[in-house]
Amino acid sequence: MTMHLPIRPDWTCAACGLPWPCPSRKGQLLAEYDGAHVSMTLHLSGFFLEACQDIPTAESGVLYSRFLGWRSVPTEMIDVSCE
C-alpha cells in the first residue's frame, strides 16, 4: 500500500507534500499499470475531474498537465500508417 495518497481538497501528497500525483506516485502508477495505458488514463481521469471540482480556480491546462499530461503514449498505440 502506498503512502503517496492525495490530501484533498488541495491535492498534495500525504507522504512528501508535493503536488499529487507526486513523482513517487507517478512511478508507482507506471509500474502498477504496466501494459495497461488506457486503464491508467481512465483511472487518472477520475482524479482529474475530482481535482477540477476541488480546485475551481486552477486553470484546466495546469490540472491536465499535472494529472494526465505526464504520461507517455506507448509507441504501439500510435498509428503511423499512411493508408
N, C-alpha and C positions, 0 to 999 in steps of 0.2 A: 504494500500500500504506500502510495506516495504521500509525502508531507507537503508537496508543492501544489496546494489547492488554492483556489481563489477565495479571497475575502471580499465579500460584496458589501456595499454597492460600488466601491471604487476599483475593484478587480486587481488587487495587489496579491502577491504570493504570500501565503501564510508562513512559508519556510524561510524565504530570503528577502521578502519585502519589495521585490522588483515588480514591475507591471506583469500581470498574468495574461497569457502564459509566458512564464519566465524561460530563460534558456534551458534550465534543467528539465522543466516540464515538456518543453518542445522536444528535447532529446528522448524523453520517455515516451512521448506520443509517437514519434517516428519509429521507435523500436516496437511499441505495442501494436501499431497499425502497419507494420512492415508488409508490403504487398497488398494493402487494403487502402489505397489512397482515397477512393471515393468515400469509404466508410469514415475515415478520419475527417474528411472535409465536411461530411454531414454532421458528425459529432461536434466539430468546432463551429459550424454554422449556428447550431443551437446556442452555444455560448455567446457568439457574436450578437445574435438577436437579443439575448438577455442583457448583454452589456449596453446595447443601444438604448434599451429601456432604462437601465440603471444610471447611465451617464448621458442624459439627453443633450447636454451642451457640447459633447465631443463631436468633432467632425466625423462623418461616416467613413471618409477615406482613411483617417487615422485609425479608427477602430478596425476597419477592414484589414489594413496592413498588419495590425497587431494580432488579430485573431486568425486571419486566413492568408494574408499576403506572404508570409514567410515560407509557406510550403512550396516545394518544387514539384512540378508536374513530371511524373515518370516519362521517360522518352517513349516507352511503348504505348503511351496514351496519346501521343501526338501523331496525327495523320500527315505525313509529308508527301503523299502521293499526289500526282498532278492529274489524276483521272477525273 
